[in-house]
Amino acid sequence: MTEKQRTAQLSVFSNTLLVVLKLIVGFYTGAVSIVSEAAHSAVDLLAAVIAYYAVRQADRPPDERHAFGHGKFENLSGAIEAMLIVVAAIWIVYEAAGKLFKPHTPEMLEYGMALMLLSVVVNIFVSRRLMKVAKKTGSQALEADALHLQADVWTSAGVLIGLAVIRITGWAWIDPAIALLVALIVFKAGYDMTRKSFQELTDISLPQEEEEQIKEIVARHNEIVDYHKLRTRRSGSHRQVDMHIVLYREMHLAQAHAVADQLEGEIGEALAPCEVVIHLEPCDPEKYAQHCPLQIEPPKK
């Protein structure tokens, strides 16, 4: 089992525990904010299961039907998770809106406050672990899961504060008001994730800073006269780059191939995991008059 798969499993286990505890305490105390948090965690659990499946699929090597690998499973997973978050936010609004006009004072708030504190601590630990592995491996599925849990940290903290205020003041309307605030935070997280996931599903180019890295690497090679048709995209945790480079027309094939191999290796290492494909073109003297002599001068002895 890979590190990505073990980390995804950790998220499944932690979310399962929190969903069960929040449902029990939410119905026991009658706090709609805790029940809304249980719904949020249930969505997180489903998202964690999807992420675990996506990570397992994405780690499979290319085959006859998927010559470019299975990385898009992670992108698809992120899109599904994001839409689930939006659905959860809508459900929370529906539940909280009715209670806002008919507030009910929750009971045994100490249990709810203790559970929210536990939820904050657990989700901070798990989300940091997920994000660390996501950055290390470039996994979009784990990154989406980490963002879920980061949103859960803030919503749990909000519910904790709300329950504390109710405990002190007795203002029952704060409970559904906090639930509505939770819904807004959840919806914003879902919107951001949906946007990012669909961009990568439609093969948007790599971020500008990563393309600048590629250009800087190319500029270090004096043998390359020019380059063009740079195309980049991301498939799950893998980046894919292809480009055309212009070399001296008289350059020996073996030397030209060595230049391309070295360039592919440097770009692949800088943006790992990354697949690079380079097309070689001979220099056109009419286009590159100052940089493309008809013959290469032999090295001086």
Phi, psi and chi 1 to 4 in degrees:
 res  aa     phi    psi   chi1   chi2   chi3   chi4
   1 MET       -  131.7 -175.9  178.6  -67.7      -
   2 THR   -78.4  168.0   64.5      -      -      -
   3 GLU   -62.0  -38.6 -176.2  179.1   20.9      -
   4 LYS   -61.3  -42.9  -73.9 -161.7  -61.1 -176.8
   5 GLN   -67.8  -40.4  -67.3  176.1   19.0      -
   6 ARG   -64.0  -39.1  -70.0 -165.2  -58.3  -89.8
   7 THR   -68.3  -39.6  -52.9      -      -      -
   8 ALA   -63.3  -37.4      -      -      -      -
   9 GLN   -63.3  -39.9  -97.9 -167.8   -6.8      -
  10 LEU   -58.3  -40.9  172.3   64.2      -      -
  11 SER   -65.2  -39.4  179.4      -      -      -
  12 VAL   -61.8  -46.5  172.3      -      -      -
  13 PHE   -64.5  -45.7  -67.6  147.8      -      -
  14 SER   -66.3  -40.1   65.8      -      -      -
  15 ASN   -69.0  -36.3  -82.5  -62.6      -      -
  16 THR   -60.4  -46.0  -58.9      -      -      -
  17 LEU   -60.4  -45.8  174.3   64.7      -      -
  18 LEU   -69.1  -37.1  -68.9  176.4      -      -
  19 VAL   -61.3  -47.5  167.9      -      -      -
  20 VAL   -61.7  -46.6  172.4      -      -      -
  21 LEU   -65.5  -41.4  -69.4  177.1      -      -
  22 LYS   -67.8  -38.2  -73.0  177.4 -179.1  178.6
  23 LEU   -64.9  -44.8  -76.9  174.4      -      -
  24 ILE   -61.8  -51.1  -67.0  173.2      -      -
  25 VAL   -69.4  -37.5  174.8      -      -      -
  26 GLY   -61.2  -47.8      -      -      -      -
  27 PHE   -73.2  -29.9  -73.3  116.0      -      -
  28 TYR   -69.7  -40.8 -178.9   71.1      -      -
  29 THR   -89.1  -21.5   61.2      -      -      -
  30 GLY    78.9   18.1      -      -      -      -
  31 ALA   -88.1  114.7      -      -      -      -
  32 VAL   -66.8  -27.7   67.2      -      -      -
  33 SER   -66.3  -35.7   56.2      -      -      -
  34 ILE   -72.4  -39.8  -62.2  178.7      -      -
  35 VAL   -62.7  -39.4  175.4      -      -      -
  36 SER   -64.7  -36.0   69.4      -      -      -
  37 GLU   -66.3  -35.5  -94.4  -65.3  -78.8      -
  38 ALA   -64.1  -40.3      -      -      -      -
  39 ALA   -64.4  -41.1      -      -      -      -
  40 HIS   -61.6  -44.6 -173.0 -168.0      -      -
  41 SER   -68.0  -32.1  -67.6      -      -      -
  42 ALA   -64.7  -39.8      -      -      -      -
  43 VAL   -65.6  -41.0  172.5      -      -      -
  44 ASP   -59.7  -38.5  -74.7  -14.8      -      -
  45 LEU   -64.4  -47.0  172.6   58.0      -      -
  46 LEU   -61.3  -41.1 -177.3   56.0      -      -
  47 ALA   -64.0  -38.6      -      -      -      -
  48 ALA   -65.4  -39.1      -      -      -      -
  49 VAL   -64.2  -43.7  172.0      -      -      -
  50 ILE   -63.0  -42.1  -66.0  172.3      -      -
  51 ALA   -62.4  -41.2      -      -      -      -
  52 TYR   -62.5  -44.0  176.1   63.8      -      -
  53 TYR   -63.5  -43.5  172.7   77.9      -      -
  54 ALA   -64.1  -40.9      -      -      -      -
  55 VAL   -63.4  -41.2  164.6      -      -      -
  56 ARG   -63.7  -42.2  -69.8 -172.5   60.8 -176.5
  57 GLN   -68.5  -41.3  -67.2  -61.7  -45.9      -
  58 ALA   -66.2  -26.4      -      -      -      -
  59 ASP   -77.7   -9.0  -76.7  -16.7      -      -
  60 ARG   -69.7  143.0  -68.4  167.3   56.4 -163.7
  61 PRO   -71.8  162.8   26.7  -34.5      -      -
  62 PRO   -57.8  150.3  -23.3   33.7      -      -
  63 ASP  -137.3 -170.7   54.3   34.2      -      -
  64 GLU   -63.1  -34.3  -67.8 -177.6    0.7      -
  65 ARG   -89.2  -19.6  -63.4 -172.9   60.8 -169.5
  66 HIS  -130.1   75.4  -58.9   87.0      -      -
  67 ALA   -64.4  -26.9      -      -      -      -
  68 PHE   -94.8   12.7  -69.9   95.5      -      -
  69 GLY    90.2 -171.8      -      -      -      -
  70 HIS  -117.2   23.3  -61.0   78.0      -      -
  71 GLY   -60.9  -29.0      -      -      -      -
  72 LYS   -64.7  -16.6  -73.6  -64.7 -178.2 -177.6
  73 PHE   -59.6  -35.7  -84.1   97.8      -      -
  74 GLU   -68.8  -40.8  -71.0 -156.9   32.4      -
  75 ASN   -63.5  -42.7  -58.2  114.7      -      -
  76 LEU   -64.4  -40.0 -177.9   59.9      -      -
  77 SER   -59.1  -44.7  163.2      -      -      -
  78 GLY   -60.9  -39.4      -      -      -      -
  79 ALA   -66.1  -43.0      -      -      -      -
  80 ILE   -64.2  -43.8  -65.4  173.0      -      -
  81 GLU   -60.6  -42.8  -69.7  176.2   40.7      -
  82 ALA   -62.5  -42.3      -      -      -      -
  83 MET   -67.4  -33.8  -71.7 -173.1  -73.6      -
  84 LEU   -64.3  -37.2  -73.1  172.9      -      -
  85 ILE   -62.7  -42.9  -72.0 -178.0      -      -
  86 VAL   -62.5  -42.1  173.1      -      -      -
  87 VAL   -60.5  -42.6  171.0      -      -      -
  88 ALA   -61.6  -40.3      -      -      -      -
  89 ALA   -63.0  -41.2      -      -      -      -
  90 ILE   -64.0  -41.4  -65.7  172.1      -      -
  91 TRP   -63.8  -40.9 -176.9   85.2      -      -
  92 ILE   -62.6  -42.6  -67.1  171.4      -      -
  93 VAL   -60.1  -44.0  169.9      -      -      -
  94 TYR   -60.2  -45.5  173.1   78.2      -      -
  95 GLU   -69.2  -41.6  -73.5  -66.3  -45.5      -
  96 ALA   -74.3  -33.9      -      -      -      -
  97 ALA   -61.2  -41.3      -      -      -      -
  98 GLY   -65.6  -38.3      -      -      -      -
  99 LYS   -75.0  -19.2  -63.1  -71.9 -179.1   68.8
 100 LEU   -67.1  -35.4 -172.2   62.8      -      -
 101 PHE   -90.6  -16.0  -61.5  101.5      -      -
 102 LYS  -129.6   68.7  -65.8 -178.7 -179.5  179.4
 103 PRO   -64.2  144.5   22.6  -31.2      -      -
 104 HIS  -125.8  127.0  166.4   72.2      -      -
 105 THR   -75.6  116.9  -57.0      -      -      -
 106 PRO   -65.2  157.9  -17.2   30.2      -      -
 107 GLU  -112.5  162.8  -58.4  174.2   -6.4      -
 108 MET    49.0   52.1  -53.1  -65.3  -69.7      -
 109 LEU   -63.7  -21.9  -65.9  177.7      -      -
 110 GLU   -60.0  -37.6  -65.2   80.3    3.8      -
 111 TYR   -64.4  -44.4  -68.1  103.6      -      -
 112 GLY   -63.1  -41.9      -      -      -      -
 113 MET   -65.1  -41.2  -66.7  166.1   62.0      -
 114 ALA   -64.1  -40.3      -      -      -      -
 115 LEU   -67.1  -41.1  176.1   57.3      -      -
 116 MET   -64.2  -36.9  -70.9  -57.6  104.4      -
 117 LEU   -64.8  -42.5 -178.7   59.3      -      -
 118 LEU   -61.2  -42.2  174.1   64.5      -      -
 119 SER   -61.4  -42.0  178.8      -      -      -
 120 VAL   -61.0  -47.6  168.0      -      -      -
 121 VAL   -64.3  -47.3  172.6      -      -      -
 122 VAL   -62.5  -45.9  169.5      -      -      -
 123 ASN   -70.5  -30.6  -76.5  -31.9      -      -
 124 ILE   -62.7  -46.7  -73.7  177.0      -      -
 125 PHE   -63.5  -49.9  171.0   76.9      -      -
 126 VAL   -68.9  -41.2  176.7      -      -      -
 127 SER   -64.7  -38.0   64.3      -      -      -
 128 ARG   -65.9  -40.0  -74.7 -178.0  177.0  177.8
 129 ARG   -63.7  -44.9  175.3   63.0 -177.2  167.2
 130 LEU   -60.9  -45.7  -74.8  167.5      -      -
 131 MET   -66.7  -37.1 -171.2   59.4   74.4      -
 132 LYS   -61.9  -46.6  180.0 -179.4  178.6 -179.8
 133 VAL   -70.5  -35.7  176.6      -      -      -
 134 ALA   -61.3  -44.9      -      -      -      -
 135 LYS   -67.1  -38.1  -64.2  -62.5 -176.5 -176.0
 136 LYS   -66.7  -40.0  178.3 -179.2  176.4 -179.1
 137 THR  -103.2   -9.4   61.5      -      -      -
 138 GLY    72.9   25.5      -      -      -      -
 139 SER   -83.6  116.2  171.4      -      -      -
 140 GLN   -71.2  -34.0 -171.7 -170.5    7.8      -
 141 ALA   -62.4  -44.6      -      -      -      -
 142 LEU   -69.6  -35.6  -67.9 -175.8      -      -
 143 GLU   -64.1  -42.3 -178.5 -177.6   -3.9      -
 144 ALA   -62.4  -41.4      -      -      -      -
 145 ASP   -63.9  -40.1 -152.7    6.6      -      -
 146 ALA   -63.6  -40.4      -      -      -      -
 147 LEU   -65.9  -36.3  -68.7  174.4      -      -
 148 HIS   -54.8  -52.2  -77.1 -178.4      -      -
 149 LEU   -70.9  -30.1  -63.1 -174.8      -      -
 150 GLN   -64.7  -40.0  -73.3  176.3    4.4      -
 151 ALA   -64.2  -36.8      -      -      -      -
 152 ASP   -64.9  -32.3 -140.5   -1.4      -      -
 153 VAL   -60.8  -47.1  168.5      -      -      -
 154 TRP   -68.4  -40.4  -70.0  105.2      -      -
 155 THR   -68.2  -39.7   55.4      -      -      -
 156 SER   -64.2  -39.6  -64.7      -      -      -
 157 ALA   -64.2  -38.8      -      -      -      -
 158 GLY   -64.2  -42.4      -      -      -      -
 159 VAL   -64.9  -39.9  172.1      -      -      -
 160 LEU   -59.5  -46.0  173.5   60.2      -      -
 161 ILE   -64.2  -42.4  -66.2  171.1      -      -
 162 GLY   -61.7  -43.5      -      -      -      -
 163 LEU   -64.5  -36.3  -66.3  176.8      -      -
 164 ALA   -65.5  -40.8      -      -      -      -
 165 VAL   -65.2  -41.6  172.6      -      -      -
 166 ILE   -62.2  -41.0  -64.2  172.5      -      -
 167 ARG   -60.6  -36.1 -178.9   76.6  170.3   79.4
 168 ILE   -83.3  -44.0  -63.8  170.3      -      -
 169 THR   -99.2  -27.6   64.4      -      -      -
 170 GLY    80.7    9.8      -      -      -      -
 171 TRP   -77.1  102.3  -64.4  -18.4      -      -
 172 ALA   -70.0  -27.3      -      -      -      -
 173 TRP   -66.5  -16.8   60.0  -91.8      -      -
 174 ILE   -65.9  -31.8  -69.9 -179.8      -      -
 175 ASP   -59.2  -57.2 -179.6   38.3      -      -
 176 PRO   -67.5  -28.9   21.9  -33.3      -      -
 177 ALA   -64.1  -42.1      -      -      -      -
 178 ILE   -63.7  -39.2  -70.2  -67.6      -      -
 179 ALA   -61.0  -39.4      -      -      -      -
 180 LEU   -65.9  -38.8  -70.7  173.1      -      -
 181 LEU   -63.3  -40.6 -179.3   61.0      -      -
 182 VAL   -57.6  -43.5  168.2      -      -      -
 183 ALA   -61.6  -40.1      -      -      -      -
 184 LEU   -63.9  -43.4  -71.2  176.2      -      -
 185 ILE   -63.6  -44.0  -63.8  173.4      -      -
 186 VAL   -63.4  -42.6  172.0      -      -      -
 187 PHE   -63.3  -42.7 -175.6   83.1      -      -
 188 LYS   -61.3  -43.7  175.3   63.7  166.4   56.8
 189 ALA   -62.6  -41.6      -      -      -      -
 190 GLY   -64.0  -40.6      -      -      -      -
 191 TYR   -63.0  -47.1  170.9   78.6      -      -
 192 ASP   -61.5  -41.8  -69.1  -18.3      -      -
 193 MET   -70.1  -37.6  -70.3  172.8   55.6      -
 194 THR   -61.5  -45.1  -59.0      -      -      -
 195 ARG   -60.0  -47.6 -175.8  169.5  174.1  -91.5
 196 LYS   -65.5  -42.7 -179.9  178.4  179.8 -179.7
 197 SER   -64.0  -43.4  -62.0      -      -      -
 198 PHE   -70.4  -30.3  -84.6   97.8      -      -
 199 GLN   -62.2  -43.8  -77.2  179.0  -19.8      -
 200 GLU   -75.9  -29.0  -64.6 -164.5   -7.4      -
 201 LEU   -66.9  -28.6  -82.7  171.7      -      -
 202 THR   -96.3   19.3   53.3      -      -      -
 203 ASP    59.9   46.7  -73.6  -21.1      -      -
 204 ILE   -65.4  150.1 -169.0  171.2      -      -
 205 SER   -65.0  160.3  -61.6      -      -      -
 206 LEU   -62.1  158.2  -66.3  177.6      -      -
 207 PRO   -55.1  153.4  -24.4   32.8      -      -
 208 GLN   -57.7  -38.6 -176.3  176.2   -5.3      -
 209 GLU   -64.9  -31.4   57.5  -90.9   21.1      -
 210 GLU   -74.8  -37.6  -66.3 -173.3    4.1      -
 211 GLU   -67.2  -34.3  -69.2 -158.3  -16.5      -
 212 GLU   -63.7  -36.6  -71.8  -60.9  -36.2      -
 213 GLN   -58.6  -44.0  -93.7 -172.5  -75.4      -
 214 ILE   -61.5  -45.1  -63.1  171.7      -      -
 215 LYS   -64.1  -37.6  -65.2  174.3 -176.3  178.3
 216 GLU   -65.5  -38.4  -71.1  173.0    6.9      -
 217 ILE   -65.8  -43.5  -67.5  171.6      -      -
 218 VAL   -61.7  -41.0  173.9      -      -      -
 219 ALA   -63.4  -21.4      -      -      -      -
 220 ARG   -76.2  -10.8  -64.9 -157.7  -65.7  -99.9
 221 HIS  -100.2  106.6  -70.9  -96.7      -      -
 222 ASN   -69.2  -20.2  -64.6  -32.7      -      -
 223 GLU   -70.5  -19.4  -46.6   94.5  -36.6      -
 224 ILE   -88.7  119.1  -60.9  176.1      -      -
 225 VAL   -73.7  -41.5  176.8      -      -      -
 226 ASP  -164.1  171.5 -166.1   14.1      -      -
 227 TYR  -146.9  157.2   71.4   91.9      -      -
 228 HIS  -161.0 -180.0   53.3  -88.7      -      -
 229 LYS    52.9   42.1  -67.0 -173.1  178.1  179.2
 230 LEU   -73.0  122.3  172.6   62.5      -      -
 231 ARG  -128.6  135.0  -60.6 -170.7  -57.1  175.7
 232 THR  -136.5  153.0   62.8      -      -      -
 233 ARG  -162.6  174.7   67.7  172.1 -175.4  168.5
 234 ARG  -129.3  138.5 -174.6  163.6  175.4  164.5
 235 SER  -128.2   99.0  177.2      -      -      -
 236 GLY    64.1 -125.2      -      -      -      -
 237 SER   -88.8   -4.7   59.0      -      -      -
 238 HIS   -99.3  134.8  -68.8  -94.4      -      -
 239 ARG   -95.9  148.0  -64.4  167.9  179.5   82.6
 240 GLN  -129.2  127.9  -64.7  175.4  -19.0      -
 241 VAL  -130.2  133.7  176.7      -      -      -
 242 ASP  -139.1  149.4   65.8   75.4      -      -
 243 MET  -161.0  163.4   62.9 -169.0  -56.6      -
 244 HIS  -108.0  134.4  -67.6 -152.8      -      -
 245 ILE  -120.1  145.6   61.7  172.3      -      -
 246 VAL  -104.3  125.3  179.3      -      -      -
 247 LEU  -120.8  164.3  -60.0  173.2      -      -
 248 TYR   -57.4  136.8  -67.3  111.5      -      -
 249 ARG   -60.8  -35.5 -178.3  178.1  -64.9  -86.6
 250 GLU   -86.8    1.3  -69.4   78.6   11.0      -
 251 MET   -64.4  135.5 -175.7  178.2  -72.8      -
 252 HIS   -63.2  145.4 -167.2  -81.3      -      -
 253 LEU   -57.3  -41.4  177.4   60.0      -      -
 254 ALA   -63.2  -39.7      -      -      -      -
 255 GLN   -68.2  -42.7 -175.8 -178.0   -1.3      -
 256 ALA   -62.2  -40.4      -      -      -      -
 257 HIS   -65.5  -38.3 -174.2  -94.4      -      -
 258 ALA   -65.6  -38.8      -      -      -      -
 259 VAL   -62.3  -45.5  170.9      -      -      -
 260 ALA   -63.7  -42.2      -      -      -      -
 261 ASP   -61.2  -44.1  -85.8   -6.8      -      -
 262 GLN   -64.7  -42.4 -175.4  177.1   -0.1      -
 263 LEU   -64.1  -43.2 -175.0   60.5      -      -
 264 GLU   -60.1  -42.2  -72.0  176.1   -4.9      -
 265 GLY   -64.7  -41.9      -      -      -      -
 266 GLU   -68.1  -42.8  -69.1  176.6    5.6      -
 267 ILE   -66.9  -43.2  -64.9  174.1      -      -
 268 GLY   -60.8  -38.2      -      -      -      -
 269 GLU   -72.0  -38.6 -177.6  178.3   -3.9      -
 270 ALA   -68.9  -33.1      -      -      -      -
 271 LEU  -116.7   24.4  -60.0  176.9      -      -
 272 ALA   -57.1  144.3      -      -      -      -
 273 PRO   -75.7  130.7   27.1  -31.7      -      -
 274 CYS  -147.5  138.1  178.8      -      -      -
 275 GLU  -109.5  128.7  -62.3  174.2    6.2      -
 276 VAL  -122.4  131.7 -174.0      -      -      -
 277 VAL  -123.7  127.1  176.4      -      -      -
 278 ILE  -122.1  132.1  -66.5  178.6      -      -
 279 HIS  -104.7  130.0  174.3   75.9      -      -
 280 LEU   -92.8  139.2  -55.9  178.0      -      -
 281 GLU  -132.7  140.2  -68.9 -174.7    3.9      -
 282 PRO   -76.5  148.9   28.5  -34.3      -      -
 283 CYS   -69.7  138.6 -173.5      -      -      -
 284 ASP   -99.2  111.9 -177.7   -5.6      -      -
 285 PRO   -58.9  -31.6  -21.8   32.6      -      -
 286 GLU   -70.4  -32.6  -65.8 -176.6    2.6      -
 287 LYS   -85.0  -35.4 -174.7  174.6 -178.8 -179.2
 288 TYR  -119.7   63.6  -58.3   99.4      -      -
 289 ALA   -59.4  -37.5      -      -      -      -
 290 GLN   -86.5  -15.6  -58.7  -62.0  -37.9      -
 291 HIS  -121.5    2.4  -53.9  -75.7      -      -
 292 CYS  -134.7   78.4 -175.4      -      -      -
 293 PRO   -64.7  153.8   24.8  -33.6      -      -
 294 LEU   -65.2  -30.9  -68.4  175.8      -      -
 295 GLN  -134.3  146.5  -67.4 -175.7   -6.3      -
 296 ILE   -88.6  126.7  -61.2  178.2      -      -
 297 GLU   -66.1  135.9  -63.9 -178.8    2.6      -
 298 PRO   -66.5  150.9   23.1  -32.5      -      -
 299 PRO   -61.6  142.8   22.7  -31.9      -      -
 300 LYS   -71.7  139.5  -64.4  179.9  179.4 -179.1
 301 LYS   -87.0      -  -63.7 -177.6  178.4  179.3
